[in-house]
Amino acid sequence: MLDSFASVFRVLGDPTRLEMLGLLRIRDICVCEFVQLFDLSQPSISQHLHRLKEAGLVTGHRRGMWVLYRLAEDLPPVVTAALDALPRPLPREERLRAMDSDMVCAAVSGMGR
């Protein structure tokens, strides 16, 4: 029990992952969008999402050829409280709201050329 709590706190201790969780409160997000939002490589974003998924904080679902991530339905209360306490708006929130996920993913995958 304590090990799982410690694992969650380690995951939440990273500012990028914490902001990713905050952005997932707005809507489901594709790796492609996270790449653009954070200006990080796809492998780096995938590693962050892997850690979030391992901790049981996010799930992925397919939409066509892309995987969209969303917050897990049964977040621990401590995670919900942490997300509630995040300053609003989040640094990348406005950019996310302005993004068209289909266009971003098509451009990243080379289909938009």
ChimeraX attribute file (.defattr): number of C-alpha atoms within 10 A of each C-alpha:
attribute: neighborCount
match mode: 1-to-1
recipient: residues
	/A:1	5
	/A:2	7
	/A:3	8
	/A:4	11
	/A:5	13
	/A:6	11
	/A:7	14
	/A:8	20
	/A:9	14
	/A:10	12
	/A:11	20
	/A:12	21
	/A:13	11
	/A:14	12
	/A:15	10
	/A:16	14
	/A:17	17
	/A:18	19
	/A:19	19
	/A:20	24
	/A:21	23
	/A:22	24
	/A:23	23
	/A:24	18
	/A:25	14
	/A:26	13
	/A:27	14
	/A:28	16
	/A:29	20
	/A:30	21
	/A:31	21
	/A:32	24
	/A:33	23
	/A:34	21
	/A:35	19
	/A:36	17
	/A:37	16
	/A:38	13
	/A:39	10
	/A:40	12
	/A:41	14
	/A:42	16
	/A:43	11
	/A:44	11
	/A:45	20
	/A:46	16
	/A:47	12
	/A:48	18
	/A:49	22
	/A:50	14
	/A:51	18
	/A:52	22
	/A:53	18
	/A:54	14
	/A:55	17
	/A:56	17
	/A:57	21
	/A:58	20
	/A:59	18
	/A:60	17
	/A:61	12
	/A:62	10
	/A:63	9
	/A:64	7
	/A:65	7
	/A:66	16
	/A:67	16
	/A:68	19
	/A:69	20
	/A:70	22
	/A:71	23
	/A:72	15
	/A:73	10
	/A:74	10
	/A:75	13
	/A:76	13
	/A:77	9
	/A:78	12
	/A:79	16
	/A:80	13
	/A:81	11
	/A:82	13
	/A:83	17
	/A:84	12
	/A:85	10
	/A:86	12
	/A:87	9
	/A:88	9
	/A:89	10
	/A:90	14
	/A:91	12
	/A:92	15
	/A:93	17
	/A:94	10
	/A:95	12
	/A:96	20
	/A:97	12
	/A:98	8
	/A:99	13
	/A:100	10
	/A:101	17
	/A:102	13
	/A:103	14
	/A:104	20
	/A:105	20
	/A:106	14
	/A:107	13
	/A:108	16
	/A:109	12
	/A:110	9
	/A:111	10
	/A:112	11
	/A:113	7
